[in-house]
Amino acid sequence: MSERREVAAVAMAGLAGRADYPMYVVTARDGEEASGCLVGFLTQCSILPARLLVCISKENHTAGVASRAGSLAVHLLGSEQLELASHFGERTGDRTDKFAGVRWRVGTTGAPVLEDCAAWTEGVVRQRFDLGDHVGHLLDPVAGGGGGAQGQLSFHEVRSLDPGHPPGDPRS
Ligand SMILES: Cc1cc2nc3c(=O)[nH]c(=O)nc-3n(C[C@H](O)[C@H](O)[C@H](O)COP(=O)(O)O)c2cc1C
């Protein structure tokens, strides 16, 4: 790592290590398959019009599927959904069909909507941005609702999970 990058990483770690935020599962479907991963880099970025920015690592299996999909579904995880977080965050679609054994349906935009979550939104991809090692997907929400799960799972509760595809993964 260059010295400049190292300084930036240390400066970020001080901020990002302290901040807490909700965790989501983001899903996508192209003509061939459904894919999804655990995501923390996700935020509302406009009120009127309502818009969401979803950042997906280029290393992830989901990155390829999301790049070919016209829409994504975003699911806020409930406080008791650590197992689902591990399922989508510690496994990779390169080797596993994560949707086998998970309750889901095809949403109005064609994105896979998980039945078990705290809340969900489906959004049409308006624009994509190269952000570095992640791609930002700007979503126009078109449908959404509540799930049965209570509370919210946050980053500090899942930070010890081992990502199926760590950033800069030499396997990919
Ligand atoms: C705490 C935590 C936060 C994560 N945040 C993100 C994120 O914001 N964006 C992302 O693309 N991947 C994120 N990941 C990584 C993916 O969820 C993980 O590598 C997953 O296994 C990729 O699955 P896939 O290869 O099937 O897409 C996170 C993982 C963990 C454990």
The ligand as a MOL file (V3000), in Angstrom:
LIG
                    3D

  0  0  0     0  0            999 V3000
M  V30 BEGIN CTAB
M  V30 COUNTS 31 33 0 0 0
M  V30 BEGIN ATOM
M  V30 1 C -19.7710 -6.4120 8.5530 0
M  V30 2 C -19.7650 -6.5480 7.0600 0
M  V30 3 C -20.0920 -5.4530 6.2540 0
M  V30 4 C -20.0790 -5.5690 4.8610 0
M  V30 5 N -20.4100 -4.4820 4.0880 0
M  V30 6 C -20.4050 -4.6040 2.7380 0
M  V30 7 C -20.7910 -3.5020 1.9110 0
M  V30 8 O -21.1320 -2.4150 2.3750 0
M  V30 9 N -20.7940 -3.6950 0.5570 0
M  V30 10 C -20.4290 -4.8820 -0.0120 0
M  V30 11 O -20.4570 -4.9950 -1.2280 0
M  V30 12 N -20.0500 -5.9400 0.7430 0
M  V30 13 C -20.0400 -5.8250 2.0930 0
M  V30 14 N -19.6740 -6.8790 2.8740 0
M  V30 15 C -19.1260 -8.0910 2.2260 0
M  V30 16 C -20.1110 -9.0600 1.6010 0
M  V30 17 O -21.3410 -9.1010 2.2660 0
M  V30 18 C -19.4770 -10.4570 1.5930 0
M  V30 19 O -18.1950 -10.4240 1.0210 0
M  V30 20 C -20.3460 -11.4950 0.8880 0
M  V30 21 O -19.8990 -12.7770 1.2430 0
M  V30 22 C -20.3290 -11.3500 -0.6150 0
M  V30 23 O -21.2020 -12.2910 -1.1760 0
M  V30 24 P -21.2880 -12.5500 -2.7480 0
M  V30 25 O -19.8910 -12.8840 -3.2230 0
M  V30 26 O -22.2370 -13.6810 -2.9030 0
M  V30 27 O -21.8000 -11.2990 -3.3700 0
M  V30 28 C -19.7370 -6.8010 4.2560 0
M  V30 29 C -19.4420 -7.9110 5.0660 0
M  V30 30 C -19.4600 -7.8000 6.4410 0
M  V30 31 C -19.1550 -9.0200 7.2750 0
M  V30 END ATOM
M  V30 BEGIN BOND
M  V30 1 1 1 2
M  V30 2 1 2 3
M  V30 3 2 2 30
M  V30 4 2 3 4
M  V30 5 1 4 5
M  V30 6 1 4 28
M  V30 7 2 5 6
M  V30 8 1 6 7
M  V30 9 1 6 13
M  V30 10 2 7 8
M  V30 11 1 7 9
M  V30 12 1 9 10
M  V30 13 2 10 11
M  V30 14 1 10 12
M  V30 15 2 12 13
M  V30 16 1 13 14
M  V30 17 1 14 15
M  V30 18 1 14 28
M  V30 19 1 15 16
M  V30 20 1 16 17
M  V30 21 1 16 18
M  V30 22 1 18 19
M  V30 23 1 18 20
M  V30 24 1 20 21
M  V30 25 1 20 22
M  V30 26 1 22 23
M  V30 27 1 23 24
M  V30 28 2 24 25
M  V30 29 1 24 26
M  V30 30 1 24 27
M  V30 31 2 28 29
M  V30 32 1 29 30
M  V30 33 1 30 31
M  V30 END BOND
M  V30 END CTAB
M  END
